[in-house]
Amino acid sequence: MNTRRSLLAALGGLGAINLAAPFARAASRPGTRDQGGSPRIRGGSGAVVLSTWDFGAAANDAAFAKMRAGGSLLDAVEAGAMVPEADPNNHSVGYSGYPDRDGHVTLDAVIMDDAGGVGAVAALEDTVHAISVARRVMERTPHTLLVGEGATRFARDQGFPQQSLLTPESQKAWREWLKTSKYQPEANSENRSTRTPGGALDHDTIGLLARSADGRMAGACTTSGMAFKMRGRVGDSPQVGSGLYVEAGVGGATSTGLGEEVTRVAGSARVVASMRAGATPQQACEEVVRHIATLRGAAIRGVQVGFLALDTNGNVGAYCLLPGFTYAVTDASGATSVLKARSLFKA
């Protein structure tokens, strides 16, 4: 990690990176530059689904299948988010997520369309599919966000089954963490010496963006949050404008990594605002990452923050602080590719 002085020097020397080569080659040719803008989806103006991290490929497949079956964009992003939520091998989303410091698994989720429809839940317990509860908040309440006990009670009232989310594997990891942990509000402080950038303890979210053939958009974001967080902690994921933002005629963005750093700058809304002002998705993602680095300096040493964006013309952008952020793209043909985002800093 650079010192603050070298960090600022690096920022000053970096220009906007534009990728015009077909996105299928973007990962293998990370140095490609020209004037054509950000990666473009094969199939041009057709439907497309993006999601954060390599496990997003399965989520994309489910979302795309829903679209092909005639489902709406909201149906698609909900179906996609439900895949990792139900996966017992994924400890950063939904069922089998790592618990908070007190041993409770709590979930955050948001769903949004480009007409301003929003629903979110935070600190939801004993419910596998937080994204579906978030959609019910959007469609069946006058509110946009329900939290804690109220969110859990709403889930029961809406017929979502009660189920413990703490699996034996996650409980074992928590008990091992307790042996050396100190109860203090610092993100995964006890794991920092062994944490791998881009690894299981370095991200805590899946964000999805979907675009229909006519340019409409929707998005979703769902997580079990930071491993071993303080009870009651809520990160960026369920907060509109931080973990997710979608706007008609412009595009959408989602984030991943340490949520506290995203919420400081309303990161996803900032990406979309830059796109509205004329930036490509790639330029917009790079701008907010550089801004976080300049704003926070040494405070973000060893921290991963990344953004993924899609505009209404099918252009894609992705950028992060540290290497390791991957994302999955399913294009109009239904083919899915997992790509590596460029990063501001080296490992």
NORURHU-V765588 format. One record per residue. N is the residue number from 1. SS is DSSP state (2 for helix, 1 for strand, 0 for the rest). D_LAST is the distance of its C-alpha to the last C-alpha in Angstrom with 2 decimals. Layout:
# NORURHU-V765588
N;SS;D_LAST  N;SS;D_LAST
This chain:
# NORURHU-V765588
1;0;7.36  2;0;10.35  3;0;13.84  4;2;16.10  5;2;17.94  6;2;15.20  7;2;13.81  8;2;17.36  9;2;17.79  10;2;14.91  11;2;16.54  12;2;19.82  13;2;18.90  14;0;17.53  15;0;20.27  16;0;20.68  17;0;19.41  18;0;22.20  19;0;22.31  20;0;25.88  21;0;25.52  22;0;26.48  23;2;23.73  24;2;24.13  25;2;22.69  26;2;19.94  27;0;17.27  28;0;18.44  29;0;18.74  30;0;15.73  31;0;17.09  32;0;20.52  33;0;22.08  34;0;25.65  35;0;27.94  36;0;28.59  37;0;26.41  38;0;23.96  39;1;23.98  40;1;27.45  41;0;28.62  42;0;30.84  43;0;34.30  44;0;34.25  45;0;35.92  46;0;36.00  47;0;34.59  48;1;30.86  49;1;28.65  50;1;24.92  51;1;22.90  52;1;19.46  53;0;17.61  54;0;18.90  55;0;21.70  56;2;23.00  57;2;24.64  58;2;27.46  59;2;27.85  60;2;28.20  61;2;30.83  62;2;32.82  63;2;32.67  64;2;33.72  65;2;36.50  66;2;37.80  67;2;37.96  68;2;39.75  69;0;42.20  70;0;43.15  71;0;41.11  72;0;40.01  73;2;36.51  74;2;36.54  75;2;37.72  76;2;34.87  77;2;31.96  78;2;33.69  79;2;34.13  80;2;30.52  81;2;29.30  82;2;31.83  83;2;30.20  84;2;27.13  85;2;29.35  86;0;31.65  87;0;29.17  88;0;29.42  89;0;26.27  90;0;24.11  91;0;23.48  92;0;22.02  93;0;25.06  94;0;28.77  95;0;30.65  96;0;28.88  97;0;26.33  98;0;25.22  99;0;27.78  100;0;27.75  101;0;28.36  102;0;32.05  103;0;31.67  104;0;32.38  105;0;30.52  106;0;30.65  107;1;29.75  108;1;29.07  109;1;29.74  110;1;30.87  111;1;32.59  112;1;33.64  113;1;35.62  114;0;36.08  115;0;39.48  116;0;38.14  117;0;38.71  118;1;36.38  119;1;36.36  120;1;33.99  121;1;34.00  122;1;32.05  123;1;32.32  124;1;34.39  125;0;35.43  126;0;37.10  127;0;36.63  128;0;34.45  129;0;34.35  130;2;33.29  131;2;32.93  132;2;36.61  133;2;37.68  134;2;35.84  135;2;37.81  136;2;41.01  137;2;40.27  138;2;40.08  139;2;43.19  140;2;45.44  141;0;44.93  142;0;45.23  143;0;41.86  144;0;38.22  145;1;36.59  146;1;37.94  147;1;36.29  148;2;36.75  149;2;40.23  150;2;41.54  151;2;39.00  152;2;39.73  153;2;43.47  154;2;43.21  155;2;41.51  156;2;44.43  157;2;46.94  158;0;45.50  159;0;45.94  160;0;42.40  161;0;42.76  162;0;41.65  163;0;39.24  164;0;37.16  165;0;33.45  166;0;32.48  167;0;32.39  168;2;32.81  169;2;29.24  170;2;27.81  171;2;30.42  172;2;29.47  173;2;25.80  174;2;27.14  175;2;29.57  176;2;27.01  177;2;24.92  178;2;28.17  179;0;28.72  180;0;26.16  181;0;25.62  182;0;26.77  183;0;28.15  184;0;26.32  185;0;24.87  186;0;21.18  187;0;18.82  188;0;18.26  189;2;18.38  190;2;19.62  191;2;16.85  192;0;13.95  193;0;13.77  194;0;13.53  195;0;11.89  196;0;9.31  197;0;7.39  198;0;10.08  199;0;12.35  200;0;15.91  201;0;15.55  202;0;12.93  203;0;15.44  204;0;19.15  205;0;20.89  206;1;22.28  207;1;23.48  208;1;25.92  209;1;27.54  210;1;30.70  211;1;32.85  212;0;36.40  213;0;38.10  214;0;39.87  215;0;36.75  216;0;37.02  217;1;33.92  218;1;32.99  219;1;29.94  220;1;29.09  221;1;26.44  222;1;26.77  223;1;24.99  224;0;25.78  225;0;23.46  226;0;21.14  227;0;21.77  228;0;24.28  229;0;24.58  230;0;27.64  231;0;30.67  232;0;31.37  233;0;27.85  234;0;27.38  235;0;24.15  236;0;23.86  237;0;24.80  238;0;28.62  239;0;28.86  240;1;30.05  241;0;28.15  242;0;25.00  243;0;24.03  244;1;26.33  245;1;28.64  246;1;31.01  247;1;33.61  248;0;36.44  249;0;36.48  250;0;32.90  251;1;30.38  252;1;28.04  253;1;24.55  254;1;22.74  255;1;19.64  256;1;17.37  257;1;15.12  258;0;16.44  259;2;19.92  260;2;20.92  261;2;18.68  262;2;20.19  263;2;23.69  264;0;23.56  265;0;23.69  266;0;25.40  267;2;22.46  268;2;24.05  269;2;27.32  270;2;25.68  271;2;24.18  272;2;27.67  273;2;29.36  274;2;27.39  275;2;28.43  276;2;31.96  277;0;31.93  278;0;31.12  279;0;27.36  280;0;26.04  281;2;23.90  282;2;20.85  283;2;21.76  284;2;22.50  285;2;19.18  286;2;17.39  287;2;19.96  288;2;19.47  289;2;15.68  290;2;16.26  291;2;19.17  292;2;17.37  293;2;14.88  294;2;18.02  295;2;20.11  296;2;18.01  297;2;16.23  298;2;15.02  299;2;16.18  300;2;13.21  301;0;10.68  302;0;8.56  303;0;10.62  304;0;10.44  305;1;13.27  306;1;14.32  307;1;17.67  308;1;19.82  309;1;23.08  310;1;26.22  311;1;29.23  312;0;32.83  313;0;32.88  314;0;30.26  315;1;27.29  316;1;23.83  317;1;20.78  318;1;17.30  319;1;14.30  320;1;11.59  321;0;9.45  322;0;6.10  323;0;6.00  324;0;8.65  325;0;11.66  326;1;14.65  327;1;18.21  328;1;21.63  329;1;24.35  330;1;27.98  331;0;30.14  332;0;33.89  333;0;34.67  334;0;33.06  335;0;30.34  336;1;26.91  337;1;23.59  338;1;20.10  339;1;17.58  340;1;13.88  341;0;13.32  342;1;11.77  343;1;9.21  344;0;9.79  345;0;6.53  346;0;3.78  347;0;0.00
